[in-house]
Amino acid sequence: MASIYRWKEVRPLIEAAAIDDWSRPLSGAGELLTGQLLHGSALPDGLLECAIGQREPDFLDAVLRNEHVHADPALLDRIAGLALAGDIRPLVGPLLVRPVMVSRAEVRERLAETGHPRVADEAHVPGGTGWSYRLRRKVLAAAGPGEAVRQAWKLLGHKGWVSAADQLYALLVLHEHGERLADVATDRLLPGVAEVLHPFDGGDRLRAAAERAMGTEGLIAELHAPIQPGQPSHHISLATREPLDWPALTAAARDTMFPKDAAASVAAHPGCPDDLRDLLYTRHPAAVAEHAAHLDMDLLAAPCPKRSRAKAVRTLIQRGLGRGIGGAALAVDGAPAVAVLEAMRARPGEPGAARAEWEAFAKVLAGLVEERLGDDVRAWRSARALLGGFAGTVPELLAEAAALPAPPAEAAALPALPAEAGTVPEPLAEAATVPELLAGAPAVTRHAPETQWPDAADHPLTSSPSSLSGARAAFVTLLDVAPDTAHAALLPHLDARTTHDLYRFCAWRHSWPAHAATASSGRAPAADPALPARILAARPGLPVDAIERLLDVPDPEVLTTLFWHHATTGDQRARIMSTAAEPLLAQLDRLVNLPDHAQGWQLGDLYACPSPDLFLRALKEVFVIGRVPQLELFLHVWRTWGPAQVTAMLSRSPVTYSTYDGSRDEIRDLLALPDRAAALAELQARVAEGLSARGQIAMWRGRKDRAAMVKETHRWHWAELLAEHRREPFHSDLVGLLPRLPDCPDEFRREARTVLLSWEGKPYRQLMAGVPAAEVLAESDADHLDSMGREWLPQAIRRGRVTWAEALEHARPARAVLHQIGEDEQGRAALALLMDGTLRGSADAWLLAVSMVPDFTGTVAELLRTAGLAAG
């Protein structure tokens, strides 16, 4: 831990250094530079080349453990090239144990040439680590007879699982090096292996059996055999036979198909040819789709069992879109249509190839939908009915839907009927809209069979997570690219669940509110609980203008649903309460939790509330803090319901919550006056003064408890307050607190970014009072903490009250300032400029500066100048 902290102190000096030859620093400050190689996000020019060029394994191991290096494939290629450019024997350790290196074929080849005992051990781990038999022989040839015999006996003596190929390989190695095979304990050998030794014919049978087992024939046998406990995966079997004989493996699969796990491993191999991949897909589509290394439209079109095709196609699209599978081709040739449409329902979140192909798919699909379906309800109904089991492509689906004959004349919907005992109405829609579900009063609506939308169902609770799959998800993909005219034509015919899917999962359309209001206007809410307007009102993220249009729908359930919506403005909430106070009260009695996209009571609701019962419910949840807001609230109650209701409020606990009792005392005094009219007039005058812009300006100028003031529930006159601030600025502490208010203007927010709150530390008070930064830095150590437990100097720099150049020149100790630079780009740039003018690229001066950091009490500039002068 101490060495890490020490490295963090000098890290900026390392990363800003301009040293041509790092040999001296690597020998004089090896521990610190090892920390940079291990943890640093940036490596100075020349450091990596010099560190690896010294063939010091600790340096290479450190950089191979660096997580920033792992994220840069080009840098890993560069490191591999540097490591392999010279003698790799000193670097065997890190090259062998770090997966980012040992997984490379060229690294394994060079490691095998060394014959190093560690390499031999790794290549001959019982059970296998993926070293091919070819490379094993190469290792042993370089290692010599003694190492070869040792590894062979180790394999044969292993108590765990060892393959027949490994046992035959070990026996062959012993035989080739003159060892007595009679000394081998045959009871430790697999039966088929032991047979090769008895009778022993001089080694010909052994050699032939070993060559077969280590080759394609043995691989095929292992692929067909079930995995035994302790046995490695089929990936190891494939790796040990490199280079693979793909034509032989393809012929073997045609003769007898590999099991699922083996097929997945073969398809996942980067060298697997497309014809073998497609052949494996015909038997194991899901496994191949999940693991195949190469994905394209040919694989998507390959034949496979019908029961697995949809899942496999979805997996291929999820993995391969933009990586071999194109969106336009998918829209035209992908099948089955339901799987393609379901997989392509959601637009990829991250920019890249997958999103580009998704957009190409959507463009082609939109053209097909407009051409084949348009706003023809009959064709859309047919398309939805076909989706369940259609095996063809999307164009084929749409063409067939458009060509189907029209159904019999639609009959009128039957009235809502209760389900009677012993009867089952057919078909039934057995749930209700969200507000009705909250109310616990689902309705049952029956329609004539010929008018029922395919797979009709009620919509789910909007407060519950919604999901889609299968034909429903596929149909949403079609709806999402349909023109607005199609949505308008379909809306009167869709069942509640499909309407919910349209309004919840499709991209927003500005035409929807008008469509929903029109479709709902001719339907009686009591008889039709699944009005489109009710469903649309529950959509998260509704814009304000959409809410405004839906407010015209004369349905209390629509209004109460909109009331809780996050986007609903205070004026809209007030209008809803004026017409739907009783439904709101009734809903509150049934409502357990609001949906995630909803919001609760707001301060403005208290002043707009027409019902005393509703007012009291809101008052339990809205914090009214501060003398003036509380007086305004009492005034509202007095004017709306009379002084008796004010008296009743005083008998309860303080207005929801408050740190003030003054407002309650004032109200008691006013109620005690014999002239109630005069008392009301006095209250109105006090509230008017407190609520006025003049009163708020006086409050901002006069009050010292600024942190408490901004917590109060005022409705601020921002325009007037901002104009007053421009005329004569308010105290900086107040400006710094204003962003805590959600409706704070941007101008105040921008200025607040430069404010240091005075009560959080003496340096802040000095800087905000105009004391020069040099003086503040000279008397306040950089590593001191403010009252919030933060290092004060980075806060001052972040707020623009101190520059990095000033900090490097005047702040002390140097150790703390360097530590605080961290990842700050401006700090690094300022340091690099200072180092260039003081150390001038001298390795000796840099070493001296680094060595002085722990105990140096001066500034960074003094440290660097001292080191530069001392080193000459």
Solvent accessible surface area in square Angstrom, and as a share of the most:
residue,aa,sasa,rsa
1,M,183,0.82
2,A,84,0.65
3,S,50,0.32
4,I,60,0.31
5,Y,107,0.41
6,R,62,0.22
7,W,10,0.03
8,K,89,0.38
9,E,7,0.03
10,V,0,0.00
11,R,31,0.11
12,P,2,0.01
13,L,1,0.00
14,I,0,0.00
15,E,28,0.12
16,A,21,0.17
17,A,13,0.10
18,A,75,0.58
19,I,12,0.06
20,D,146,0.76
21,D,86,0.45
22,W,2,0.01
23,S,45,0.29
24,R,127,0.47
25,P,0,0.00
26,L,5,0.03
27,S,91,0.59
28,G,52,0.50
29,A,11,0.09
30,G,20,0.20
31,E,123,0.55
32,L,14,0.07
33,L,0,0.00
34,T,35,0.20
35,G,12,0.11
36,Q,0,0.00
37,L,1,0.00
38,L,35,0.17
39,H,66,0.29
40,G,1,0.01
41,S,50,0.33
42,A,41,0.32
43,L,42,0.21
44,P,13,0.08
45,D,131,0.68
46,G,28,0.27
47,L,0,0.00
48,L,2,0.01
49,E,65,0.29
50,C,26,0.15
51,A,1,0.00
52,I,2,0.01
53,G,50,0.48
54,Q,76,0.34
55,R,46,0.17
56,E,63,0.28
57,P,48,0.30
58,D,91,0.47
59,F,17,0.07
60,L,0,0.00
61,D,27,0.14
62,A,2,0.02
63,V,1,0.00
64,L,2,0.01
65,R,117,0.43
66,N,0,0.00
67,E,126,0.57
68,H,83,0.37
69,V,3,0.02
70,H,83,0.37
71,A,85,0.66
72,D,57,0.30
73,P,96,0.60
74,A,74,0.57
75,L,30,0.15
76,L,16,0.08
77,D,79,0.41
78,R,113,0.41
79,I,0,0.00
80,A,3,0.03
81,G,44,0.42
82,L,46,0.23
83,A,0,0.00
84,L,28,0.14
85,A,86,0.67
86,G,32,0.31
87,D,85,0.44
88,I,4,0.02
89,R,118,0.43
90,P,58,0.36
91,L,0,0.00
92,V,2,0.01
93,G,14,0.13
94,P,7,0.05
95,L,0,0.00
96,L,8,0.04
97,V,71,0.41
98,R,67,0.25
99,P,95,0.59
100,V,37,0.22
101,M,0,0.00
102,V,19,0.11
103,S,81,0.52
104,R,51,0.19
105,A,76,0.59
106,E,79,0.35
107,V,0,0.00
108,R,41,0.15
109,E,46,0.21
110,R,71,0.26
111,L,0,0.00
112,A,0,0.00
113,E,92,0.41
114,T,19,0.11
115,G,7,0.06
116,H,41,0.19
117,P,69,0.43
118,R,110,0.40
119,V,0,0.00
120,A,0,0.00
121,D,52,0.27
122,E,53,0.24
123,A,0,0.00
124,H,1,0.00
125,V,53,0.31
126,P,33,0.21
127,G,12,0.12
128,G,14,0.13
129,T,44,0.26
130,G,9,0.09
131,W,1,0.00
132,S,4,0.02
133,Y,14,0.05
134,R,111,0.41
135,L,13,0.06
136,R,2,0.01
137,R,78,0.28
138,K,65,0.28
139,V,0,0.00
140,L,12,0.06
141,A,88,0.69
142,A,52,0.40
143,A,31,0.24
144,G,20,0.19
145,P,91,0.57
146,G,56,0.54
147,E,26,0.12
148,A,0,0.00
149,V,27,0.16
150,R,108,0.40
151,Q,0,0.00
152,A,2,0.01
153,W,87,0.31
154,K,70,0.29
155,L,2,0.01
156,L,15,0.07
157,G,41,0.40
158,H,71,0.32
159,K,187,0.79
160,G,42,0.41
161,W,74,0.26
162,V,12,0.07
163,S,10,0.07
164,A,40,0.31
165,A,3,0.02
166,D,6,0.03
167,Q,11,0.05
168,L,11,0.06
169,Y,1,0.00
170,A,0,0.00
171,L,0,0.00
172,L,0,0.00
173,V,4,0.02
174,L,0,0.00
175,H,53,0.24
176,E,71,0.32
177,H,71,0.32
178,G,65,0.62
179,E,60,0.27
180,R,157,0.57
181,L,20,0.10
182,A,81,0.63
183,D,89,0.46
184,V,12,0.07
185,A,56,0.43
186,T,55,0.32
187,D,123,0.64
188,R,105,0.38
189,L,15,0.07
190,L,73,0.36
191,P,105,0.66
192,G,50,0.48
193,V,2,0.01
194,A,20,0.16
195,E,113,0.50
196,V,15,0.09
197,L,9,0.04
198,H,116,0.52
199,P,108,0.68
200,F,90,0.38
201,D,69,0.36
202,G,48,0.46
203,G,3,0.03
204,D,106,0.55
205,R,100,0.37
206,L,1,0.00
207,R,101,0.37
208,A,45,0.35
209,A,8,0.06
210,A,0,0.00
211,E,90,0.40
212,R,121,0.44
213,A,14,0.11
214,M,18,0.08
215,G,24,0.23
216,T,34,0.20
217,E,106,0.47
218,G,11,0.11
219,L,1,0.01
220,I,37,0.19
221,A,62,0.48
222,E,30,0.13
223,L,0,0.00
224,H,59,0.26
225,A,44,0.34
226,P,100,0.63
227,I,74,0.38
228,Q,85,0.38
229,P,123,0.78
230,G,73,0.70
231,Q,23,0.10
232,P,35,0.22
233,S,54,0.35
234,H,9,0.04
235,H,91,0.41
236,I,38,0.19
237,S,11,0.07
238,L,3,0.01
239,A,26,0.20
240,T,8,0.05
241,R,18,0.07
242,E,62,0.28
243,P,109,0.69
244,L,21,0.11
245,D,66,0.34
246,W,41,0.14
247,P,105,0.66
248,A,34,0.26
249,L,0,0.00
250,T,8,0.05
251,A,58,0.45
252,A,18,0.14
253,A,1,0.01
254,R,152,0.55
255,D,124,0.65
256,T,74,0.43
257,M,31,0.14
258,F,1,0.00
259,P,56,0.35
260,K,117,0.50
261,D,88,0.45
262,A,0,0.00
263,A,0,0.00
264,A,11,0.08
265,S,7,0.05
266,V,0,0.00
267,A,2,0.02
268,A,28,0.22
269,H,35,0.16
270,P,99,0.62
271,G,37,0.36
272,C,6,0.04
273,P,43,0.27
274,D,69,0.36
275,D,76,0.40
276,L,0,0.00
277,R,3,0.01
278,D,34,0.18
279,L,37,0.18
280,L,0,0.00
281,Y,0,0.00
282,T,47,0.27
283,R,140,0.51
284,H,30,0.13
285,P,5,0.03
286,A,31,0.24
287,A,9,0.07
288,V,0,0.00
289,A,0,0.00
290,E,99,0.45
291,H,77,0.34
292,A,0,0.00
293,A,34,0.26
294,H,89,0.40
295,L,10,0.05
296,D,36,0.19
297,M,39,0.17
298,D,99,0.51
299,L,0,0.00
300,L,2,0.01
301,A,71,0.55
302,A,8,0.06
303,P,97,0.61
304,C,25,0.15
305,P,37,0.24
306,K,161,0.68
307,R,215,0.78
308,S,26,0.17
309,R,43,0.16
310,A,32,0.25
311,K,119,0.50
312,A,0,0.00
313,V,0,0.00
314,R,68,0.25
315,T,26,0.15
316,L,1,0.00
317,I,3,0.02
318,Q,129,0.57
319,R,66,0.24
320,G,0,0.00
321,L,16,0.08
322,G,23,0.22
323,R,143,0.52
324,G,49,0.47
325,I,2,0.01
326,G,23,0.22
327,G,0,0.00
328,A,46,0.36
329,A,39,0.31
330,L,0,0.00
331,A,0,0.00
332,V,71,0.41
333,D,83,0.43
334,G,1,0.01
335,A,15,0.12
336,P,11,0.07
337,A,0,0.00
338,V,22,0.12
339,A,0,0.00
340,V,0,0.00
341,L,0,0.00
342,E,32,0.14
343,A,22,0.17
344,M,3,0.01
345,R,66,0.24
346,A,63,0.49
347,R,119,0.43
348,P,34,0.22
349,G,62,0.60
350,E,138,0.62
351,P,102,0.64
352,G,46,0.44
353,A,61,0.47
354,A,37,0.28
355,R,48,0.18
356,A,57,0.44
357,E,51,0.23
358,W,37,0.13
359,E,76,0.34
360,A,35,0.27
361,F,2,0.01
362,A,19,0.15
363,K,161,0.68
364,V,47,0.27
365,L,1,0.00
366,A,33,0.26
367,G,39,0.38
368,L,23,0.11
369,V,0,0.00
370,E,109,0.49
371,E,126,0.57
372,R,71,0.26
373,L,4,0.02
374,G,17,0.16
375,D,76,0.39
376,D,52,0.27
377,V,28,0.16
378,R,61,0.22
379,A,1,0.01
380,W,0,0.00
381,R,26,0.10
382,S,15,0.09
383,A,0,0.00
384,R,10,0.04
385,A,66,0.51
386,L,38,0.19
387,L,0,0.00
388,G,59,0.57
389,G,61,0.59
390,F,32,0.13
391,A,69,0.53
392,G,18,0.17
393,T,22,0.13
394,V,0,0.00
395,P,20,0.13
396,E,93,0.42
397,L,0,0.00
398,L,0,0.00
399,A,42,0.33
400,E,74,0.33
401,A,0,0.00
402,A,35,0.27
403,A,83,0.64
404,L,62,0.31
405,P,114,0.72
406,A,74,0.58
407,P,58,0.36
408,P,102,0.64
409,A,95,0.73
410,E,89,0.40
411,A,45,0.35
412,A,86,0.66
413,A,60,0.46
414,L,74,0.37
415,P,98,0.62
416,A,46,0.36
417,L,58,0.29
418,P,102,0.64
419,A,66,0.51
420,E,114,0.51
421,A,108,0.83
422,G,87,0.84
423,T,74,0.43
424,V,130,0.75
425,P,18,0.11
426,E,140,0.63
427,P,32,0.20
428,L,40,0.20
429,A,26,0.20
430,E,129,0.58
431,A,30,0.24
432,A,1,0.00
433,T,1,0.00
434,V,5,0.03
435,P,1,0.01
436,E,23,0.10
437,L,53,0.26
438,L,38,0.19
439,A,29,0.23
440,G,59,0.57
441,A,62,0.48
442,P,73,0.46
443,A,26,0.20
444,V,39,0.23
445,T,23,0.14
446,R,65,0.24
447,H,62,0.28
448,A,11,0.09
449,P,95,0.60
450,E,69,0.31
451,T,24,0.14
452,Q,39,0.17
453,W,4,0.02
454,P,26,0.17
455,D,90,0.47
456,A,27,0.21
457,A,36,0.28
458,D,19,0.10
459,H,4,0.02
460,P,41,0.26
461,L,62,0.31
462,T,8,0.05
463,S,42,0.27
464,S,45,0.29
465,P,136,0.86
466,S,28,0.18
467,S,86,0.56
468,L,29,0.14
469,S,77,0.49
470,G,29,0.28
471,A,22,0.17
472,R,36,0.13
473,A,2,0.01
474,A,0,0.00
475,F,3,0.01
476,V,2,0.01
477,T,7,0.04
478,L,0,0.00
479,L,1,0.00
480,D,35,0.18
481,V,31,0.18
482,A,1,0.01
483,P,36,0.23
484,D,58,0.30
485,T,83,0.48
486,A,0,0.00
487,H,3,0.01
488,A,40,0.31
489,A,32,0.25
490,L,0,0.00
491,L,4,0.02
492,P,81,0.51
493,H,64,0.28
494,L,16,0.08
495,D,18,0.09
496,A,15,0.12
497,R,46,0.17
498,T,4,0.02
499,T,4,0.02
500,H,3,0.01
501,D,3,0.01
502,L,1,0.01
503,Y,2,0.01
504,R,47,0.17
505,F,43,0.18
506,C,2,0.01
507,A,62,0.48
508,W,62,0.22
509,R,41,0.15
510,H,151,0.68
511,S,28,0.18
512,W,0,0.00
513,P,6,0.04
514,A,44,0.34
515,H,34,0.15
516,A,0,0.00
517,A,7,0.05
518,T,93,0.54
519,A,16,0.13
520,S,5,0.03
521,S,84,0.54
522,G,75,0.72
523,R,75,0.28
524,A,60,0.47
525,P,43,0.27
526,A,103,0.80
527,A,55,0.42
528,D,28,0.15
529,P,6,0.04
530,A,20,0.15
531,L,1,0.01
532,P,3,0.02
533,A,0,0.00
534,R,9,0.03
535,I,6,0.03
536,L,0,0.00
537,A,0,0.00
538,A,2,0.02
539,R,32,0.12
540,P,51,0.32
541,G,65,0.63
542,L,2,0.01
543,P,43,0.27
544,V,69,0.40
545,D,91,0.47
546,A,2,0.02
547,I,0,0.00
548,E,68,0.31
549,R,89,0.32
550,L,0,0.00
551,L,25,0.12
552,D,98,0.51
553,V,7,0.04
554,P,116,0.73
555,D,2,0.01
556,P,64,0.40
557,E,35,0.16
558,V,0,0.00
559,L,20,0.10
560,T,2,0.01
561,T,21,0.12
562,L,0,0.00
563,F,0,0.00
564,W,14,0.05
565,H,3,0.02
566,H,108,0.48
567,A,31,0.24
568,T,6,0.03
569,T,54,0.31
570,G,46,0.44
571,D,92,0.48
572,Q,5,0.02
573,R,0,0.00
574,A,29,0.23
575,R,95,0.35
576,I,2,0.01
577,M,0,0.00
578,S,76,0.49
579,T,104,0.61
580,A,1,0.01
581,A,14,0.11
582,E,116,0.52
583,P,43,0.27
584,L,0,0.00
585,L,26,0.13
586,A,44,0.34
587,Q,4,0.02
588,L,23,0.11
589,D,107,0.55
590,R,78,0.29
591,L,29,0.15
592,V,131,0.76
593,N,111,0.57
594,L,56,0.28
595,P,21,0.13
596,D,141,0.73
597,H,31,0.14
598,A,14,0.11
599,Q,28,0.12
600,G,28,0.27
601,W,27,0.10
602,Q,61,0.27
603,L,32,0.16
604,G,36,0.35
605,D,2,0.01
606,L,0,0.00
607,Y,36,0.14
608,A,36,0.28
609,C,2,0.01
610,P,64,0.40
611,S,13,0.08
612,P,52,0.33
613,D,85,0.44
614,L,0,0.00
615,F,1,0.00
616,L,42,0.21
617,R,72,0.26
618,A,0,0.00
619,L,18,0.09
620,K,151,0.64
621,E,114,0.51
622,V,10,0.06
623,F,114,0.47
624,V,0,0.00
625,I,23,0.12
626,G,0,0.00
627,R,94,0.34
628,V,10,0.06
629,P,2,0.01
630,Q,1,0.00
631,L,1,0.00
632,E,21,0.09
633,L,0,0.00
634,F,1,0.00
635,L,7,0.03
636,H,24,0.11
637,V,0,0.00
638,W,14,0.05
639,R,146,0.53
640,T,62,0.36
641,W,61,0.21
642,G,18,0.18
643,P,38,0.24
644,A,80,0.62
645,Q,37,0.16
646,V,0,0.00
647,T,72,0.42
648,A,34,0.26
649,M,8,0.03
650,L,17,0.08
651,S,95,0.61
652,R,106,0.39
653,S,87,0.56
654,P,54,0.34
655,V,6,0.03
656,T,44,0.26
657,Y,102,0.39
658,S,24,0.16
659,T,98,0.57
660,Y,59,0.23
661,D,95,0.49
662,G,38,0.36
663,S,0,0.00
664,R,22,0.08
665,D,73,0.38
666,E,33,0.15
667,I,0,0.00
668,R,109,0.40
669,D,95,0.49
670,L,4,0.02
671,L,21,0.11
672,A,83,0.64
673,L,78,0.39
674,P,134,0.84
675,D,76,0.39
676,R,108,0.39
677,A,75,0.59
678,A,49,0.38
679,A,0,0.00
680,L,41,0.20
681,A,54,0.42
682,E,70,0.31
683,L,0,0.00
684,Q,63,0.28
685,A,57,0.44
686,R,74,0.27
687,V,5,0.03
688,A,62,0.48
689,E,76,0.34
690,G,9,0.09
691,L,45,0.23
692,S,35,0.22
693,A,23,0.18
694,R,174,0.64
695,G,10,0.10
696,Q,0,0.00
697,I,37,0.19
698,A,62,0.48
699,M,23,0.10
700,W,5,0.02
701,R,81,0.29
702,G,50,0.48
703,R,58,0.21
704,K,154,0.65
705,D,66,0.34
706,R,29,0.10
707,A,37,0.28
708,A,43,0.33
709,M,0,0.00
710,V,7,0.04
711,K,134,0.57
712,E,8,0.04
713,T,33,0.19
714,H,19,0.08
715,R,115,0.42
716,W,21,0.07
717,H,66,0.30
718,W,33,0.12
719,A,76,0.59
720,E,80,0.36
721,L,0,0.00
722,L,20,0.10
723,A,54,0.42
724,E,23,0.10
725,H,10,0.05
726,R,153,0.56
727,R,165,0.60
728,E,86,0.38
729,P,90,0.57
730,F,9,0.04
731,H,89,0.40
732,S,31,0.20
733,D,4,0.02
734,L,0,0.00
735,V,1,0.00
736,G,19,0.18
737,L,0,0.00
738,L,0,0.00
739,P,45,0.28
740,R,144,0.53
741,L,16,0.08
742,P,126,0.79
743,D,87,0.45
744,C,7,0.04
745,P,30,0.19
746,D,94,0.48
747,E,53,0.24
748,F,0,0.00
749,R,65,0.24
750,R,135,0.49
751,E,67,0.30
752,A,4,0.03
753,R,146,0.53
754,T,55,0.32
755,V,8,0.05
756,L,7,0.03
757,L,20,0.10
758,S,24,0.16
759,W,116,0.41
760,E,17,0.07
761,G,16,0.15
762,K,111,0.47
763,P,17,0.11
764,Y,2,0.01
765,R,115,0.42
766,Q,32,0.14
767,L,11,0.06
768,M,44,0.19
769,A,82,0.64
770,G,60,0.58
771,V,48,0.28
772,P,76,0.48
773,A,13,0.10
774,A,39,0.30
775,E,99,0.44
776,V,0,0.00
777,L,0,0.00
778,A,63,0.49
779,E,105,0.47
780,S,11,0.07
781,D,56,0.29
782,A,0,0.00
783,D,52,0.27
784,H,102,0.45
785,L,113,0.56
786,D,13,0.07
787,S,79,0.51
788,M,120,0.54
789,G,50,0.48
790,R,87,0.32
791,E,60,0.27
792,W,4,0.01
793,L,0,0.00
794,P,22,0.14
795,Q,27,0.12
796,A,0,0.00
797,I,22,0.11
798,R,162,0.59
799,R,81,0.30
800,G,60,0.58
801,R,86,0.31
802,V,2,0.01
803,T,73,0.42
804,W,15,0.05
805,A,64,0.50
806,E,60,0.27
807,A,0,0.00
808,L,4,0.02
809,E,63,0.28
810,H,67,0.30
811,A,0,0.00
812,R,82,0.30
813,P,19,0.12
814,A,0,0.00
815,R,61,0.22
816,A,5,0.04
817,V,0,0.00
818,L,0,0.00
819,H,55,0.25
820,Q,20,0.09
821,I,2,0.01
822,G,22,0.21
823,E,100,0.45
824,D,56,0.29
825,E,125,0.56
826,Q,138,0.61
827,G,0,0.00
828,R,36,0.13
829,A,65,0.51
830,A,24,0.18
831,L,0,0.00
832,A,40,0.31
833,L,138,0.68
834,L,33,0.16
835,M,9,0.04
836,D,94,0.49
837,G,40,0.39
838,T,23,0.13
839,L,9,0.04
840,R,187,0.68
841,G,34,0.33
842,S,41,0.26
843,A,22,0.17
844,D,70,0.36
845,A,1,0.01
846,W,2,0.01
847,L,24,0.12
848,L,61,0.30
849,A,0,0.00
850,V,3,0.02
851,S,70,0.45
852,M,40,0.18
853,V,0,0.00
854,P,51,0.32
855,D,129,0.67
856,F,42,0.17
857,T,108,0.63
858,G,7,0.07
859,T,1,0.01
860,V,0,0.00
861,A,0,0.00
862,E,69,0.31
863,L,0,0.00
864,L,0,0.00
865,R,101,0.37
866,T,61,0.36
867,A,0,0.00
868,G,16,0.15
869,L,149,0.74
870,A,71,0.55
871,A,40,0.31
872,G,101,0.97
